[in-house]
Amino acid sequence: MPEDITATQSALPLAGVRVADFSRVVAGPYCTMLLGDLGADVIKVEQPERGDDTRQWGPPYRAGESAYYLSLNRNKRSLTLDLKHADDFELATQLIRRSDVMIHNFRSGGAEALGLGYPDVKTLNPRLVYAQISGYGARGPEAHKPGYDLLAQALTGLMSITGPADGEPSKVGVAMVDVLAGLNAALGILVALYERQQTGTGRLVETSLFEAGLSSLINVASNYLVGGVMPKRYGNAHPNIVPYQQFWAADAPLVIAVGNDGQFARLVRVLGRPEWASDERFAHNADRVKHRDGLVGAIAAILVTRSREEWLEHLTTAAVPCAPVLNVADVLSHDQTAANTMIRRVPHPALGEVPLVANGLKLDGAATPVYRHPPLLGEHDAALRAWLNADEDAAHDLTDDT
């Protein structure tokens, strides 16, 4: 551990907040990683021997640790408990009593079957903020089903609007609904902790993959609710803005995002067709949407005549929003990534140094620190079990180097 781990964590906004994390896979661990990044003491409860499902999600692995698991579990400690074993269950209840937040994503009815439903836990610790992430919510015809990001993307309509216009529905390239559900849960937890300062009592916080995915449809759902038109796939284009999509230059793809008529006028000057800015077919966005095919085809025919770098230089100079289409290797090595301190290199007892992508949050201009590596399975069992077995009044507070 870095020598300044205590000072680093204690300076963060959530220092002193303890999180009993019974979640696994993506949404819950993403939520608790964010809380840990902000200084919360996150104790990750895992099944003995197997641990979090994502520990097996690979390759790639490094020294037995999966890249997937590493991406979601920094700034936490690992405690293995068999919740069906009486002694381990008692330790779990001790952890809940000594925590400010509990989070889980047990299948519907799973927490209640274990004796860890909200009514049970509220009796143990009335100040506890109790958060649960489910697949589809606590009620309704789908509530009893297991939830995964792919299922949520399919059921919420997200897949139906993603992919080539003339192709098949497609999922987003990462577990975006899981990430959104994790963000929703983190927001709910922070609100409940803020409220507890006034009321002294905790609150039940609920979110689901289904609700996160559905709420993410924003303008697409509104287009249907307000306009009554069935949304369709536009590939890399936009249903309400033109031109706002990918194009090909002579050698590589780029995107152009024209958000208003002034930007369109600057774009067409760069393209050598300034008269389009006053053409009644293209002068305003609604006109451009109506005449999408003709305009996009004409722009595309011009862009393929020069290299991407040439176009990006001219468009940027003219203040037309644009960007190259990068691959993952490109963006991870990009100067903007470095300038925003988005890659953190974390010492790890088994892996040496592990590069991790930081969260997208800055506090007073500084990136949140990584003060604890993604834990090995059960890495903190001895210290945590000793602490949980000790009399609460007599036990020393859990220190940052255990």
N, C-alpha and C positions, 0 to 999 in steps of 0.2 A: 504494500500500500504506500502511496506517496506520504511523506512525513507530515504534510499539511492537510491531511484529509479532514480532520476535525474542524479546523479553521475554515476550510473551503466549504464544507457542508453547512456549518453553523451560520455562514454569512448569507445563505440563500433564503428566499421568502417563506418556504414551507419547512424550514428547520424546526424540529420539535413535533412535527406531525408524523404519527406512525401509521402505516398502511399495512393491514393484514391482507395479503394478496392471494386469494384462492383461485385466481383466473389462470387460463392457459390458452395456448395457440396465439392469436394475433390481437384481437380487439382489446381484451382486458390487459394483457401485457404491454401493449402500446400505451394505453392509458396510464398504467402504473409507472412505466418508464418516464413519461412526461412528468409525473408527480415526483419521481426520484430525481430527475434533472433539476427540479425546482427546490430540492433540498429535503423532501420527505424521506423518512426512513422506511423503505419498502422491504417487507419480509415476504419473500415468495415461497408459498407453501406448495410443495410438489409431492407427487407419489414416489414412494421409495423405489429404487432400481430403475424405473423408466423415466420419471420426471415429466416435464412439459412435453407435449406432443412434438413441438418444433425441434426438440433435440434430435429427433430422428428424421427430420425433413431435409434430406440431402441426397446425393452430394450437391455442392461441395462441403467437405469437412476439413478442419485443421486440428490435428491431434485429438480426433474424436468429437470435437465440438462443431456443430453445424453452423454454417454461415447464417442461416435463417434465425436460429435461436440467438446468436450473438447480436443480431440487428435489433432485437426487441427487449433486451434484458440487462442493460447496464444500470448502474446505480441501485442495485438490489442485493439482498442476501438470500441464500437458498436454505430452506428448512424442509426436510422430508418428514412427512407425517402420513400414516395410514389412518384415515378418518373413520374407518370401520373398526379400528382397534380401540378399546376403551381408554387405554392410557394415552394414546396419541390424540384421541378426541378430547380428552381433558386438557392436554397441552394446547390444543386449538382453541378451546374456550378461554384458557388463560391468556392466550395471545389476543383474542377478541376483547377481553376485558381491559387490556393494556393498550389498545389501539384507538386511534381517532377515526379511522376509515376501515371498512371491510369491503372488498370487492370480489365478486365471483361471476362465473358464466356457466354454472351448472345447468344441465338440461332441465326443462320445465319440471318442477316437482322434486328435483334432486336435492336442493338445499333443505327443503322441508323434510324429506325422507331421512336426511342425516341429522336432523335436529338443529339445522343452521338457517332456518327460514327467518324472515324479518321479525315476526312476533317473538320467536325464541331468543334471538340475538338482542333485540331491544330490551328484553328483561335483563340480560347479562350486562348491558352497557347502554343506558339511555342516551348518552352523549354521542354514541357512534353514528357516523354517516355510513349508511349501508347502501352500496351500489351493486346493481345486478345488470348484466348485459346478456340478453337472450337473442335467439334467432329471429323471433317474430313478435315479441311482446308477451305480456302476461295473460292475454285474453285473445279470443278469436279462434277460428277453425284451424289455423296453422300453429297455434301456440305450443302444442305438445311436440312439435317436430324438431330435430336437431338443426342447427343453423351453421352454414359455412358461407363465406363470401361469395362463392360462385352461385350458390342457390339464391342468395339475396339479390345478386345482380340480375339473375334470370327473372325472379318473381316481381321485382320492383319496376321492371321495364327498362332498366339501364342498358341491358344487352340489346334490347330492341332498337335503341337509337345509336348504338355504337358499332362501327365497322363500315366497310365500303357501301356506298349508296346502292350499288347493284349486287352486293354480296350478302353473306350470311350475318346474322347477329353475332356480336363478339363481346367478350368480357374486356374490361380494362386490364392493362398489362400487369398491374399489381393489385393487391387485395384492398382496393380503395374504399369499399364499403366498411371493411374491418377498421381501417384507419379512421374513417369518419365516425364510426360508432365509438371508437376509443376517445376521439376528441370530444364527442358529445358527453361521454361519461366523465371525462376529466373536468369539463365545464360544469356539469351538474354537481360534482363533488366539491369543487371550489366554491360554488354558490352556497351549498349546504354548510360548508365550513364557515363561510362568512356569516350566514344566518345564525349559526350556533353561538357566535360571539354575542349576539343579542338575546337569544332565547335560552341558551344553556342545554338545548336538546338537539339530537341528531335528526336525520330525515332519511326516508327511503328515496333513492335515486334510481330510476329505471330508464334504460334505453335498449334498443335492439338493432340488429343488422337491417331488418326490414324498414324500420322507421328512419334509420340513417340513410339508407339507399333511396327511399321514396322522397325524403325531404331534400336530397341532393339534386332532384330533377329540376328544381327552381323554374327557370323560364320555359323549359320544355313542358312541364306539367301545366304551367299557367297558359301556355299557348293553346293547349287542349281545353282547359277549363273555361277560358275566356273566348277563344276563337272557334272551338268545336272542331278543329282540324286534327286528324290523327297524325301525331309526330312520326317522322320517318328518319332513316339514316341519311346523313349528309357526308359521311366519310370524314375528311379533315376540313370541311366547310362548316358554315354556321346557318341555322335556320332563319335568323332574324337580321343578320348583318352581311353585307357584300361590299367589297371583297374582304373576307376574313377566313383564310384557309391556306393550305399548302400549295405551292407551285414548284415547278422544276425550272431551274436555270440550266445552262448548257451542260453543267457537270454534276450538279447536286441539288437537293431540295432545300427550299426555304419557306418560311411562312410570312405572310403579310396580314396585318390586323388593322384594317381601316375602321376606326370607331366613330368617325363623324365626317361631315361633308368637307370640312377644311382639310383634313388628312387626305381625302380622296383627291381634292384639287392638287395637292402637292405630289401625290402619287402619279397622277396622269401627266404632270409636267416632267417628272423624271422619266416616264415612259415615252416621252415625245408626242403625247396626244393631249395637249392642254384643252382642246376643244370639247373633250368629253365632260369636263367640269360644268359646262353650260348646256350640254345635250339633255333634252327633256327626258330621255330614257335613263339617264345616269346622275342627274344633278343632285338628287336627294336619295337617302338610303332606301326609302320605300320603293322608289323607282328602280333602284339597282337590284333590290330583291326580286321585283317583278320581272326584270330583264336579266336575271342572273346568268343564264346559259350563254347568251351572246356576249356579255361583258367579260365573264370569266374566260371564255375561249379566246377573246381578243387579247386580254392581258397575258394569258399563257403563251400565245404565239410570239409575243414580244420578249418575254422573259427568257425563253429558251435560246435567244440569240447571243447571250453573254454569260460569263461565268458568275457563280454565286457570289464570290468575293467582290466582284465589280458592282453587282446590284446592291449588295449589303452596304457598301461604301457610299454609293449615291443615295440610297434610300435613307440611310442614317443621317447623312448630311442634310437631307431635306426634311428631317423630323417625321419620317413615315415609319410607324412601328413595324419592325421586322426582326427576324431572327433566323439563324441557320437551324436546320433539323439535325441535332447531334445524337450520337449514340451514347450509351452509358459510360464507356471508357472516355469519350470526349469530354463529357460534362464533369466527370470526377477529376479530370486533370485541368479543368478550365480555370483561368485566372479569377473569374468571378467566384468560383467555389472556394478558392484559396482566400480571397479577400474577405469572404464572409465566415471564415474559420469553420467550414462545414465538414471537414474530415478531421476527426480526432484520433490520435494514436494512443492507445490505452495499454499500459503494462498488464500482462496476464501471467499467472503462475505456470500455466501449461503451454501457452502459445507464444510466449515472448511478448511481442507487441502486436496489438490488434487494431487495424484501422476501422473506424465506425463513422457512419454519417450522423452528424449532430441533428438536433431538432431545429426548427426554423425560427426559434425565439431568441431575441437578444434582450438583456436587461441592462439599462444604462450603457448601451452600446457594446456590451460584452456577451460572448456566447456562454451559455450555462456550462459548468464544468463537468467532466466525467471523473468522479472521485472514487468510483468503485467499478471494477471490471465485471462483465457478465459472469455470474457465479457458476462454479462447477456444481454439479448436482450434490446437494447436501453439504456444501462446503462449510456452512456455518452451523451445522447440527449441534456440535458439542457446546459451543458458547450459547446458542439460543435455547437449547434444552435446559442447560444449567440455569439460565436466567428465568425461564418459564417455570421451572420446578422450585425456584426460590420463593420464599414468602414475599408477597408484593411490597409490604412495608419495609422489609429488611433488605430486599434486593437492591443492588446498585443499579442505576440507570444503565441501559444498554449503550455501550460505548461504540464509537465509530470504527475501532480497529478490531472488533470481534467478528 
